[in-house]
Amino acid sequence: MRTLFCSQGLRYSLWGLSCLFLSSCSLLQTDYENHIAATAPHGYGELYNAPSQKVSLDGAAQDPSSSVAAQLDFYRCYNDDKLNAMIERTLSHNYEITTAYLNLRQAEVSLGLAQANLHPTANASLSSNLNKDLSHGASERRSSSGSFSLAYEVDLFGRLDAGERSSYEAFKATAFDYKAMRLTLIQRCSEYYWNYAYAKEALQMAQEQLQTSQRRLDLIKTMWLNGASDGLEYDQALVNHRSVEQMVYQRSYELTAAHNALTTLLGEYTDTPLEAAITDMALEKTRTPQIEVALPASLLQNRPDLMAYEARVRAAYADVDMATASFYPTFNLNAGVNGGSSDNLLRFLTDPVGALGAAIAFPFLNFNELSLQKESTLLARDQARLDFANGFITAVEEVSNALNEMSYQEQLLKSIGSEYLLTKSNYERYLERFRYGSASISDVLDASDSLRSAQTRLLSCKRDLLNASMMLMIALGGDSFTKPDAEPAALPSNGAAEPVDVYAPEVILLQATQEVTPVA
């Protein structure tokens, strides 16, 4: 009867320990909930050109069977092959994105180390000794031994699991940082590319204006020599000609500065030629795409910087769980066998329980230090939540500003385009009147200045509109534009398409490995 009671008590104890083992992790795990909510600002989602479709890519990219890589290349909507090549060249050779890639690899390694703590640790050793009595040279004694041991920490209270969750969320945040850096470089590369195209076209325009000014100056000089004009009018035209000449020098300086900025972004020296890498008349040929504007709440699913903020909040919650679990006892199991004795080896194989050791530690005795560590994790969690909230508000502001900029540039382009046509017509009319003596040289020069100003502002507005469209796509998440509800990857053996999450950190790492050229 006494034996029966003992066996029942042992069984109840085992049941209790099992329940404790299964429930302890969930009891100490803090569930994260996103409480951020925002309403759309006034006019959110409305553009002057009333877009209704997603960004237009080529036929292959909009085909439902297209690859994930094609869906990520949203910048191809501008249909400029040289711009696409320049962006891909930047993503492959830029040092900043290479650093982001190395940070991603480092986070992957740290995650592997955290996951290794969840598995048993094995150790093995072999040793051999030779002892010799120096006073009696003939006396020698040899000995050899070997050992093998296993150690495992039973994660009853979820401390190791919390550490693994924290490392995984940190890995995700680093992956999203890489995507955010990728978007930043795409925006900067397109901006520098169009700045270079603007400087190049502006220099050509200034040179043409200088030639026009020279012909006008020659005309006035001829009229002066024939008595139809005077020296004052010629001097006025010459002063205007010098200002046009100075504009050529300024445009040449701006072209060199744009060239240097683009080569530096590529990670190359400033003497690298780029003339052939830029599309001729790129600002004239490129058209802005139609952009579908999402609601603010979808920014959490599209913008990688916000996803990085949220991943860091989850990591901070996991750190709090790990600090809380550090108060509870730790259980360590170990088993070992000494290979120097066959008796020990046989006993270990036949009766492994007898060779099993256990240790329990009570870290809560160091209460003050553990309390401070937990307080530190709580403060870090609150800071991460504030960063997330502030980042979301900033993201909504960026989208609203990008919408405003896009609408402004479109209205400005139409107005300046109309102004340019009028100033061009006025200049031709004033010049014709001057030839017949019905207009003064001041009227002609003023009309010429107005025409040059309208030409320059029209070219600048075209560049600014392209930059505004790119900024809007970046503010809305960039890659998310062309990402359908399910992006098919390579077909498996059964021929069925499997959807791929382009925001999964493993997919981001694979993309980065294929995209970035490692530093030699």
C-alpha positions in Angstrom: 0.0 0.0 0.0 2.8 2.4 0.9 4.5 1.6 -2.5 1.2 2.4 -4.3 0.9 5.7 -2.5 4.5 6.5 -3.4 4.0 5.6 -7.1 0.8 7.7 -7.3 2.6 10.6 -5.7 5.5 10.3 -8.1 3.0 10.2 -11.0 1.2 13.3 -9.8 4.5 15.1 -9.4 5.4 14.2 -13.0 2.1 15.5 -14.2 2.6 18.7 -12.3 6.1 19.2 -13.7 4.8 18.5 -17.2 2.1 21.1 -16.9 4.5 23.5 -15.4 6.9 22.9 -18.3 4.2 23.4 -20.9 2.6 26.5 -19.4 5.6 28.3 -18.0 6.8 29.7 -21.3 3.4 31.1 -22.3 2.8 32.5 -18.8 5.9 34.7 -19.0 5.5 35.7 -22.7 4.2 39.2 -23.3 1.9 39.5 -26.3 2.6 42.6 -28.4 -0.4 44.5 -29.9 -0.1 47.4 -32.3 -2.4 50.2 -31.0 -1.4 52.8 -33.5 -4.3 54.2 -35.5 -4.4 57.2 -37.8 -7.0 58.8 -39.9 -6.3 60.0 -43.4 -5.4 63.7 -43.7 -7.6 66.0 -45.8 -7.1 65.3 -49.4 -5.2 62.1 -48.8 -5.2 59.9 -51.9 -6.2 62.7 -54.3 -3.8 63.9 -57.0 -4.3 66.6 -59.6 -4.1 64.1 -62.4 -6.6 61.7 -60.6 -4.6 58.5 -61.0 -6.6 55.3 -60.9 -4.2 52.6 -61.8 -1.1 51.1 -60.3 2.3 52.0 -61.6 2.6 50.8 -65.2 5.5 48.4 -65.9 6.2 46.5 -69.0 4.0 43.6 -70.0 6.2 41.0 -68.4 6.1 42.7 -65.0 2.3 42.9 -65.0 1.9 39.3 -66.0 0.7 37.3 -63.0 3.3 34.7 -63.7 6.2 37.2 -63.5 9.1 36.7 -61.1 9.4 38.4 -57.7 12.5 40.2 -58.8 10.5 41.9 -61.6 7.8 43.0 -59.1 10.5 44.6 -56.9 11.9 46.8 -59.7 9.2 49.4 -59.5 11.5 52.1 -60.9 11.2 50.5 -64.3 7.9 52.3 -64.7 9.8 55.2 -66.2 10.8 53.1 -69.2 14.3 54.4 -69.2 16.8 51.5 -69.7 19.8 53.6 -68.8 18.1 54.7 -65.6 17.4 51.1 -64.7 21.0 50.1 -65.4 22.3 53.1 -63.3 20.1 52.1 -60.3 21.1 48.4 -60.5 24.7 49.5 -60.8 24.3 51.6 -57.6 22.6 48.8 -55.7 25.5 46.5 -56.6 28.5 48.8 -55.9 27.4 51.4 -53.4 29.3 51.2 -50.1 26.3 52.1 -47.9 24.1 49.3 -49.1 27.1 46.9 -48.8 27.4 47.9 -45.2 23.6 47.3 -44.7 24.1 43.9 -46.3 27.0 43.0 -43.9 24.8 44.2 -41.0 22.1 41.8 -42.2 24.6 38.9 -42.4 25.8 39.7 -38.9 22.2 39.7 -37.6 21.7 36.3 -39.2 24.8 35.0 -37.4 23.6 36.4 -34.1 20.2 34.7 -34.7 22.0 31.4 -35.3 23.9 31.8 -32.0 20.7 32.5 -30.1 19.0 29.4 -31.6 22.0 27.3 -30.7 21.3 27.9 -27.0 18.1 26.0 -27.3 20.0 22.7 -28.2 22.3 20.5 -26.1 25.9 21.3 -26.0 28.4 18.5 -26.7 32.0 18.4 -25.6 34.7 15.7 -26.2 38.3 15.5 -25.2 41.3 13.1 -25.6 44.5 13.2 -23.6 47.7 11.2 -23.4 50.4 11.6 -20.8 54.0 10.3 -20.4 55.6 10.4 -17.0 59.3 9.7 -16.5 61.4 9.7 -13.4 64.4 11.9 -14.1 66.5 10.3 -11.3 66.0 6.8 -12.8 65.9 7.0 -16.5 64.5 3.6 -17.1 61.2 4.3 -15.2 58.4 5.5 -17.5 54.6 5.5 -17.1 52.1 6.2 -19.9 48.4 7.0 -19.5 45.6 8.0 -21.9 42.0 9.1 -21.3 39.0 10.3 -23.2 35.7 11.9 -22.3 32.4 12.8 -23.8 29.7 15.0 -22.2 26.4 16.6 -23.0 24.9 19.6 -21.3 21.4 21.0 -21.8 19.5 23.8 -20.1 15.8 23.0 -19.6 14.0 26.3 -20.6 11.2 25.9 -18.2 10.4 29.6 -17.9 11.1 30.7 -21.5 14.3 32.7 -21.0 16.1 31.1 -23.9 13.0 31.2 -26.1 12.7 35.0 -25.4 16.3 35.5 -26.3 15.7 33.6 -29.6 12.6 35.7 -30.3 14.5 38.9 -29.6 17.3 37.9 -32.0 14.8 36.9 -34.7 13.0 40.3 -34.4 16.4 42.0 -34.5 17.2 40.0 -37.7 13.9 41.1 -39.2 14.6 44.8 -38.3 18.0 44.6 -39.9 16.4 43.1 -43.0 13.9 45.9 -43.2 16.8 48.4 -42.7 18.4 46.9 -45.8 15.2 47.4 -47.8 14.9 51.0 -46.5 18.5 51.6 -47.5 17.7 50.1 -50.9 14.8 52.5 -51.4 16.9 55.4 -50.3 19.6 54.6 -52.8 17.0 54.2 -55.6 15.6 57.6 -54.8 19.1 59.2 -54.6 20.3 57.5 -57.8 17.2 58.7 -59.7 17.6 62.2 -58.3 21.3 62.4 -59.2 20.5 60.8 -62.6 17.9 63.4 -63.4 20.1 66.2 -62.0 22.8 65.1 -64.4 20.3 65.0 -67.3 19.1 68.5 -66.3 22.6 69.9 -66.1 23.4 68.4 -69.4 20.3 69.7 -71.2 20.6 73.1 -69.4 24.2 73.4 -70.7 23.1 72.6 -74.2 20.3 75.2 -73.9 22.6 77.8 -72.5 25.0 77.2 -75.4 22.1 77.6 -77.9 21.1 80.8 -76.1 24.6 82.1 -76.3 24.6 81.5 -80.1 21.3 83.3 -80.3 22.7 86.2 -78.3 25.7 86.4 -80.5 23.6 86.6 -83.6 21.5 89.3 -82.0 24.6 91.2 -81.0 25.9 90.9 -84.6 22.6 92.2 -85.9 22.7 95.3 -83.6 26.3 96.0 -84.5 25.4 95.9 -88.2 22.5 98.3 -87.6 24.8 100.5 -85.6 27.4 100.6 -88.4 24.6 101.4 -90.8 23.3 104.2 -88.7 20.1 102.5 -87.7 21.1 102.1 -84.1 23.5 103.8 -81.7 26.4 102.7 -79.4 24.2 102.7 -76.3 22.0 100.0 -77.7 25.0 97.9 -78.7 26.5 98.2 -75.2 23.2 97.1 -73.7 23.1 94.1 -75.9 26.7 93.3 -75.1 26.0 93.4 -71.3 23.1 91.0 -71.9 25.4 88.8 -74.0 27.9 88.7 -71.1 25.2 87.5 -68.7 24.3 84.7 -71.1 28.0 83.8 -71.4 28.2 83.6 -67.6 25.2 81.3 -67.6 27.1 78.9 -69.8 29.9 78.8 -67.2 27.4 78.2 -64.4 25.8 75.3 -66.3 29.2 73.7 -67.0 30.0 73.9 -63.3 26.6 72.3 -62.4 27.2 69.5 -64.9 30.6 68.7 -63.3 29.0 68.8 -59.8 26.2 66.5 -60.9 28.7 64.1 -62.5 30.8 64.0 -59.3 27.7 63.3 -57.1 26.6 60.4 -59.4 30.1 58.8 -59.5 30.5 59.0 -55.8 27.1 57.4 -55.3 28.3 54.6 -57.6 31.4 54.1 -55.4 33.7 55.2 -58.2 36.2 58.0 -58.8 35.1 61.3 -60.2 37.0 60.8 -63.5 34.7 57.9 -64.4 32.9 58.8 -67.7 29.1 58.8 -67.5 28.1 60.4 -70.8 27.1 57.2 -72.4 25.2 56.0 -69.3 22.7 58.9 -69.5 19.8 58.9 -71.9 19.8 61.9 -74.3 17.0 64.3 -73.6 16.0 62.2 -70.6 13.7 64.9 -69.1 11.9 65.3 -72.4 11.4 61.6 -73.1 10.5 60.4 -69.6 6.9 60.5 -68.5 5.7 60.4 -64.9 3.7 57.3 -64.0 0.2 57.1 -62.5 0.4 56.3 -58.9 -2.3 54.6 -56.7 -2.2 56.1 -53.3 -2.8 53.8 -50.3 -4.5 54.6 -47.0 -2.2 55.5 -44.1 -2.9 52.2 -42.3 -1.4 50.3 -45.2 2.0 52.1 -44.6 2.6 49.6 -41.8 2.6 46.8 -44.4 4.5 48.6 -47.1 7.2 50.8 -45.7 10.3 48.9 -44.5 11.3 51.6 -42.1 8.0 51.2 -40.2 8.3 47.5 -40.3 11.8 47.8 -38.8 10.4 50.0 -36.0 7.7 47.5 -35.2 10.2 44.6 -35.3 12.4 46.5 -32.8 9.3 46.9 -30.6 8.7 43.2 -30.6 12.4 42.6 -29.9 12.1 44.9 -26.9 9.1 43.0 -25.6 11.1 39.8 -25.9 13.9 41.4 -24.0 11.5 42.2 -21.2 10.3 38.6 -21.1 13.9 37.4 -21.0 14.7 39.8 -18.1 11.5 38.6 -16.3 12.5 34.9 -16.8 16.0 35.6 -15.4 14.4 35.8 -11.9 13.4 32.2 -12.0 15.5 29.1 -11.3 17.6 27.6 -14.1 17.7 23.8 -14.6 20.8 22.2 -16.3 21.1 18.6 -17.2 24.4 17.0 -18.1 25.6 13.5 -18.9 29.2 12.4 -19.3 31.3 9.3 -19.8 35.0 8.9 -19.2 36.5 6.9 -22.1 39.5 5.8 -20.0 37.5 3.0 -18.3 35.4 0.4 -20.1 33.4 -0.1 -16.9 32.2 3.5 -16.9 31.4 3.3 -20.6 29.3 0.1 -20.1 27.5 1.6 -17.2 26.6 4.7 -19.1 25.2 2.7 -22.0 23.2 0.3 -19.8 22.0 2.8 -17.1 22.1 6.3 -18.6 20.0 7.7 -15.7 22.7 6.8 -13.3 25.2 8.9 -15.3 22.9 11.9 -15.6 23.5 15.0 -13.5 21.3 17.9 -12.7 21.9 21.4 -11.4 19.6 24.1 -10.3 20.6 27.8 -9.9 18.7 30.5 -8.0 19.5 33.8 -9.8 16.8 35.7 -7.9 19.2 35.9 -4.9 20.9 38.7 -6.9 17.6 40.6 -6.9 18.9 44.1 -7.1 21.0 43.6 -10.3 18.2 41.6 -12.0 15.7 44.3 -11.1 17.8 47.0 -12.6 18.3 44.9 -15.8 14.5 44.5 -16.1 14.0 48.2 -15.5 16.4 48.9 -18.3 14.5 46.6 -20.7 11.2 48.3 -19.8 12.7 51.7 -20.6 14.1 50.3 -23.9 10.6 48.9 -24.7 8.9 52.3 -24.0 11.6 54.0 -26.2 11.0 51.6 -29.0 7.3 52.2 -28.9 7.8 55.9 -29.0 10.1 55.6 -31.9 7.5 53.5 -33.7 4.8 56.0 -33.1 6.9 58.9 -34.1 8.1 57.0 -37.3 4.5 56.4 -38.3 3.5 60.0 -37.9 6.5 61.0 -39.9 5.7 58.6 -42.6 2.2 60.0 -42.9 3.7 63.5 -43.1 6.1 62.4 -45.8 3.2 60.9 -47.9 1.1 64.0 -47.5 4.0 66.3 -48.4 4.8 64.1 -51.4 1.2 64.3 -52.6 1.3 68.0 -52.2 4.6 68.3 -54.1 3.3 66.1 -56.9 0.2 68.2 -57.3 2.1 71.4 -57.1 4.7 70.3 -59.7 2.0 69.2 -62.1 0.1 72.5 -61.9 3.4 74.4 -62.2 4.4 72.4 -65.3 1.2 73.3 -67.1 1.5 77.0 -66.1 5.2 77.3 -67.1 4.6 75.4 -70.3 2.0 78.0 -71.3 4.3 80.8 -70.2 7.1 79.5 -72.3 5.0 79.4 -75.5 3.9 83.0 -74.8 7.4 84.3 -74.1 8.8 82.6 -77.2 6.1 84.2 -79.3 6.7 87.6 -77.7 10.5 87.5 -78.2 10.1 86.7 -81.9 7.6 89.6 -82.3 9.8 92.1 -80.5 12.8 91.0 -82.5 10.9 91.5 -85.8 9.7 94.9 -84.6 13.2 95.9 -83.7 14.4 95.2 -87.2 11.9 97.6 -88.5 12.5 100.2 -85.9 9.2 100.0 -84.1 10.6 98.5 -80.8 13.6 99.4 -78.6 16.5 97.2 -77.8 15.4 97.2 -74.2 12.2 95.5 -75.2 14.0 92.9 -77.1 16.5 92.2 -74.3 13.7 92.0 -71.7 11.8 89.5 -73.9 15.0 87.5 -74.3 15.5 87.4 -70.6 11.9 86.2 -70.1 12.3 83.5 -72.7 15.5 82.2 -71.1 13.9 82.2 -67.7 10.9 80.3 -68.9 13.1 77.7 -70.7 15.2 77.1 -67.6 12.2 76.9 -65.3 10.3 74.6 -67.7 13.3 72.2 -67.8 13.7 72.4 -64.0 10.0 71.7 -63.4 10.2 68.6 -65.6 13.0 67.3 -63.4 11.2 68.3 -60.2 8.1 66.5 -61.3 10.0 63.3 -61.9 11.7 63.6 -58.5 8.3 64.2 -56.9 6.8 61.1 -58.5 9.7 59.0 -57.3 9.5 60.5 -53.8 5.8 59.6 -53.6 6.4 56.0 -54.6 9.3 55.8 -52.0 7.1 57.4 -49.3 4.4 54.8 -50.0 6.8 51.9 -49.7 8.4 51.6 -53.1 8.5 47.9 -53.7 5.0 47.5 -52.5 3.7 49.3 -55.5 4.0 46.4 -58.0 3.6 43.7 -55.4 0.4 41.8 -56.1 -1.6 40.0 -53.5 0.5 36.9 -54.1 3.8 36.9 -55.9 4.6 33.5 -57.4 8.1 32.2 -57.2 9.7 29.3 -59.1 7.3 26.4 -59.7 7.7 23.4 -57.4 7.7 19.9 -58.6 4.0 19.5 -58.6 3.6 22.6 -60.9 1.6 24.7 -58.5 2.6 28.3 -57.8 3.6 29.0 -54.2 3.2 32.6 -53.0 6.4 34.3 -51.8 6.4 37.0 -49.1 8.8 39.6 -50.4 8.9 41.1 -46.9 10.1 37.9 -45.3 13.6 38.5 -43.9 14.9 35.3 -45.5 13.7 36.5 -48.9 15.3 39.9 -48.3 18.6 38.2 -47.4 18.4 36.1 -50.6 17.7 39.2 -52.7 20.6 41.1 -51.0 23.0 38.2 -51.6 22.1 38.2 -55.3 22.1 42.0 -55.6 25.1 43.3 -53.6 28.7 42.8 -54.7 30.7 42.0 -51.5 33.8 44.0 -50.7 36.9 42.1 -51.9 
